[in-house]
């Protein structure tokens, strides 16, 4: 069911919330994407923040390897 006031779909969703598996009413955006609960959004953000240093380290390693290919030593000053 569309909620004009909120601009979201109100849809049944099966899953676990607070360690209880059931059919719940959840919001979906106009494109049909599930709107995360605050706890879900926090968990997603924490996962992104954990992955960011790894991605940055991998990028630095690729850049260092490229510099070595060009005959430069990236760790020397």
N, C-alpha and C positions, 0 to 999 in steps of 0.2 A: 504494500500500500504506500502511495506517495504522500509525504508530509510536506505540504506547501510551505508552512510556517518555517520549518527547519531546512528545507531543501534537500531532504534525504528520503531514501526508500526505507520502509520499515518492513523487514523480512525475517522469516524464521531461519535460524541457523543452528545446526547441531554441532556441539563441541563441549569443551570443558571450560568452565569458569569457576574460580575458587574451589578447585578440586572436585567439582560436581559436573558429571557429564549429563547433558539434557538438551532439549530443544529450547532455544532462547530466541527472543526478539532482539534483532541487532539492526543498526543503521548501515546502509550502503549509500555511497555517493551517487551522483547522477550517471557516472560511467559504470556503475555496478561493482565498485571496489568496496570491500568491507572497511568500515570506519573502525580503527582500533580503539579498544578500551584504553584508559590511561595506563594501566599496568602493561598492556601489550606494547603501547607506544614507547614506554620507558625501556622495556626489554629490547625492542628493536634498536633504539638509540644506543643502548649499552653495547649491543653486538657490533654496530657500525663503529663505535669508538674503539672497540677492541681490534677491529680489522684495520683501522686507519694506520697505526704504527707499522704493521706488517707490510701494507701496501707501500708506505713511504720507504721502508727499508729495502724492499724489492726494487723500487724505482732507483734508489741510490746505488744499489748493486749493479743494475743495468747501465746506469750512467758511468760508473767507475769502469766497468768492462769496456764500454765504448771508448772512454779516454785511453785505456791501455792499448786498445786496437790502434788508436791514433798516435801511439808512442809517448803518451803522457802518463806520469804516475800520479794518480789522484790523491794519494795520502802524503805526498811530499809538499813542503811549503817553500 
